[in-house]
Amino acid sequence: MGSKNIHIEPFDNGTITKLEIFEDYAQAWIPTFVMQSKYPEIHIFDFFSGPGYDSINVPGSPIRILQKIEEQLGNILAKKTKIVLHLNEFEPNKKRQDKYDLLIENCNNFLENHPKFQYFLNVTYYNEDAEDLFFKLLPTIKKFPSLVYLDQNGIKFISKEYIEELDSLTTTDFLYFVSSSFFRRYGTTGEFKKVLTIDSRELESEEYRNMHRLVCSKIKSRLPQTSDLKLFPFSIKKNKNIYGIVFGAKSYAAVDKFLSISWKRNAINGEADFDIDEDKDKNQLMLFDGKKMTKIEKFQMELENRLLQKSTVSNKEILIYTYESGHIPKHSVEVIKKLKGQGKLAYNSRSPFLNYKNVFRENNIINYKIVK
């Protein structure tokens, strides 16, 4: 059955990147909770859903979520997991809410073609201002394992009141889209300072390509020192503007999933849909400075120096350091194996056991001994 939309133009490449990351994370998140019997009910929230498709019928976030639910149909039915999908679409200052109407129509068309969804899926539609709806739905978000999408072309959801609430959640992962380059233009205005204060000298001195990194670091700096919330940026270039996703979660399982998705999208930096650090150019020898290190090379050098200063260190400690540095286990495994091959490091196992499954799921904790 055909879909209906009211988007004048197709999604641009930046929007497609954002949607694919949202979609990839849903694909990883859903089975994590479905396969655990202790979670009989899970919730997914999309506060800026859109009508479901663009002008050439490319699916938007709500349809992509439904498609990822469909992929887990067998597991969901076997585990008898209830899924509640919350979809909101609201056009301020418009009497007719055409996008909201089409959201319902397009999702209902999808559901009609997937009759087994009726046994486990409940879809609730909202036509409200997302800023108010977020607080209205907060008790539900706190009660159940939740995946939250805040796909706003703006900045309001990084203000203190929202960050504090997101920091208070325990089994919630969230991804939200931020118009980060707007801070370069308007960051010193009162409206923007209410959301996030960035010193004007920082805004002027920071390279434009790093604006989303700067915004994410400022959000991190406002978290309490005792916070377990882990935030990671993914920068997206749309024409001349820099936007980005901020991912947040409290579990290393979630961090492992997001970083795996990010590095799969960009094996050079794992942090942007473009060469944010100009790492491709660093493969060439610099006339006076020698070869400049890429992001991966710099991390691996720092990890090696960190290791050689110790006498022993566990795989768990190194894995956490790897995640918190925004890298994937593969990058650290290369260092561990290199040092072992050089006789500088030893461990009593066939494998360094340096991945999420071994460390957190199976508790295979081993120590690496540094050979002096």
N, C-alpha and C positions, 0 to 999 in steps of 0.2 A: 504493500500500500504506500502511496506517495506521501511525502511530508509537506508541511506548509511552513512558510517563514515570511518574515517581513524585513530581513536584513537587505539593505540596498546593495551591499558588496559582499564578496566572499571573505572569509577569514584571511587575514594576512599571515605571513610566515611566522611572525612573532606570536600571534594568537594560537596558531597551530602548535607551536612548540609548547606553549603554556598548557593547552588542552591535552597534549600527549603526555606531559609530565603528570598532570592531574590524573589522567587515565591510567598511566603506568603505576602510579602509587595506589590507586584503588585496586588494581589487579593484584598487587602484593599484599595490601591490607586486608581485603575481604577474607581470603582463606586462613589468614593468621588467627582470626577470631572464630570463624566458622568451625575450624577443626578442633577447637577447644570446647569441650562439653560444658565447662563452667560458665560459658557466655551464651545463654539461650536466646538473647536478643541484642542486636547491634543496630546503630543508627548512623546514617550518613546525611550531612547537611550541606546543601548548596544554596548559599544566600543570594547569589546573583546568577540565576539559571539561564536567562535568555529564553527564546522561543523553542529551542531544541535543535535547530538547524540554521545554517547560513543560507545565502541566496542560491547556492548551487548544491544544496542538500548535504553539505558536510556536517556531520553531527557535532553538536555542542556538548557541554559537560553533562547535562542530564541523560542524554541518550547514551553517551559513552559509559556513564556509570551503570546504566541498565544493561549494556552489553557486557560489562565486566561481571555483573551479577549472573548473567546468563552463562558465562564460562564456568561458574562454580555451581551450576544447577544441581548436578548429581550429589556433590558434597553437602549442599544446603539441605536438600530433601532428606539425605541420609542422617544428617545430624539434627534435623528438625529445628534449624535456626530461624528465628523470626528476624526479618530485616525491615526497618522503617526508614523510608527515604523522604527527606524534607526538602521540598523545592520551592524557592521563593523567586518571584519576578515582579518588580514594581517600577513603574515609570513615573517619577515625580512630576507634578503639575500637568498631568494628562488625565482628562476625564475618561477617555477610552483606554483600556488596558489591553491593547491588541497582543502584545508579546505574552502576557499572562494567559490570555485565552488560547493562543497557539501552543504555549507550553503544555497546557492540559490536553489539548487535542492531539499533539504529536506524541506525547507520552502514552496517552490512552490507546492510540493506534499501535504503538509498540507492544503494549501489554495485551491487546486483543490477539496479537500474533504469537503470544507466548502464554498460553492459558495456564501453565503450571505455576506461574508466578503467583496466582491467587492463593496458593497454599501456604505461602510464607512471606509475601511482600505486601507492605502497606505503604502507599504513597500519599503524603499530605502536601497539599499545595497552599501557598501563602501569597498574598498580594499586599505586602506591607513594606514599610521602610526597614531596610536590613539592620540599621543601627538600633532601632527599637526592638525588632524581632529577635536579635541576638540575645538580648537580656531576657526576653520573654521565654526563649527556649533554653536558656542556660541551665535551669534545674534538670532538664532532660539530658543535656549534654553531660552534666556531671554524674548522672545516675547510670548511664550505659556506656560501654565502649563506643567511641564516636570518632568519625572522620569528618572534619569540618573544612569546607571550601569557602573562602572569602575572596571572590574574584571581582573586586571592585577596581575600576579605573580611577583610583584616587589614593588618598593617604589616611583617611580618618581612622581606619581600623588598626593603625599602629600607635594610636594615642594611648596614654597611660591607663585609662580606665579599661580598655579592652585587653591590653597586655597583662594587666594584673589579674584579670579573670582567666585568661588563657594559662597563665602561670599557676593558677590554683587547681587546674584540672589534672587528673592522674592517668586516666586511660583514654586520652584524647590526642589525636594527631591532627595537625592543621596545616594547610597551605593557603597562603593568601598572596594576592597579586598587588604590587605597589608601583605607583608611578614615580619611581625614585628620582628621575632627572628633573622633576618639577621642583625639587628642593634647590637645585642649582639656580633656578630662575626666581623662585618665590620663597625660599627658605628663611629669609629675614623678615617676612611679613608676619603680622599678628596671627593670621589664620593658621599659618604653617607652624609657628612657634608654639601654638596651643597643642599641636599634635606631637611634635618632636623638635627639640631645640638643638640646632647645630650651629656652632660658631661661624660667623661670616667668613673668617679667615680660613677655616677648614673648607668651607664650600668653594672658596676661590682657589685654594691651593691644590685641592684634590683633583686628580685627573678625571675628566668627564666619564671615561669608561668605568671608573671605580665608584660611581655614585651609589649604586645599589649595595655594594660592599660597605660603604660608609654608613648608609642608612641602617643596614642590618647590625653593624657594630654598635651604633648608637642605641638601637633597641636593646641589644645585649647589655650595654652598660647600665641600663635602668633596672635590670633585674636584681633582686636581692642576692647577696653573696651566697645565701643558703639555697638558692633556687636550683632545682634539678632540670629545668627546662633547657633544652638544647636547640639552638637556632642555627640554620644554615641558609645562605643566599644562593640563588641561581639567577644570574643576570641575563636579560633578554633585550636584544637590540631591535627596535622597531623604527625603521627609517633613521632619523638622527637622534631619536630619544632612547634613553636607557630605562627600561622597566625591570621588574624582577619578581621572582617568587621568594617568599620567606617560608621556610619549612620549620615547624616546631613540634617537638615531642619530648617525652621524658624517658623513654626506654631506648636502650641501645639496639634493640631489635628493629625499632622504627628507623633509627639513624642508619643502621646497616642497609635497610631497604632503600632509603632515599639516596644515600651516597652511591649505592650500586646503580641506581637509575641515572643519577647525574653523570657519573663517570662513563657509563655506557653511551650516553648521549654525546659526551665530549671527552675523549680519552686523553686530550692534551691538558685540560685544566679541571674538568669535572665541575665547573662552576658557572658556565656561561654558554650561550649558543654562538659565541664568536671567540676569537683568540684574544681574550681579555688581557693576558700578560705578554702578548706578542712572542710567545714561546717558539713559534715556527722560525722566527728570525734568529733565535738564540742557538740554533744548530750551526750557525756560521761563526767562524772565528772573528772576534773583534780585534781590530788592529792594535789597540793599546791595552785593552783590558783582558785579552784572552777570551775564552768562551764563557758567555754568561749562562748561568744555570736556569733551567726550566723550573716550573713549580714542583714537579715530581723530583727532580734532581736536588733541589734545595731542601725539600722535606727529607729525602733519604740521607743527605749529608748531615742534617741536624739530628736525625734519629741515630745515625752511626756514632756521632760525637757523644750523644746522650748515653748510648749503650756502653761505650768504652770508658766512661767515667765511673761506671758501677762495677760491683763485683758479681752480683747476681741480679736478675730481674725476671719477673714472670711474664708469660705470654699474655695474661690478662692485663697487666699494666701497660704493655706495649700496644695491645689492641685498643684500649681506651684512649691512649695517647694518639693513636692513628686516627680514630674516629673524631676526636676533638680537634685534630688538625685539619679535618675535612678530607681525609684520604681513605682509601679502601685497603683492606688487609693485604692484597697483592703487592702493594708498594712496600710494605714493611717486610713481607716474606722475602722479597728480593734482597733486602739488606741482611736479614738473618742468615740466609743461605750463603751470601757472599762472605760474611764474617766467619761462618763455620768453615767454608772452603779455604779461607786464609789462616785457619787455626787460631783465630782470635776469640771465638765463641764456641761453646759446646752445649749439647743437651742430649739426654738419654732417651731418645725416641726416634723413630724413623721420620717423623714429621714434626715441624715446629708447632703444629696445632694452633695456628694463628688465624682463626676465623670465628665468626659469631657462633656457629654451631658447636664447635669444640669448647669454647670458653664459657659461654653463657647457658647453652642448652644442655650440654653433656658434662659440663664442669670438669673438663680435662685440663687442669691447671698444671703447667710444668714450669720449671725454672731454667733460664739460660745462664750458664756460667761464663763470665768473661775471663779469658785467659790472658794474664798479664805477662 
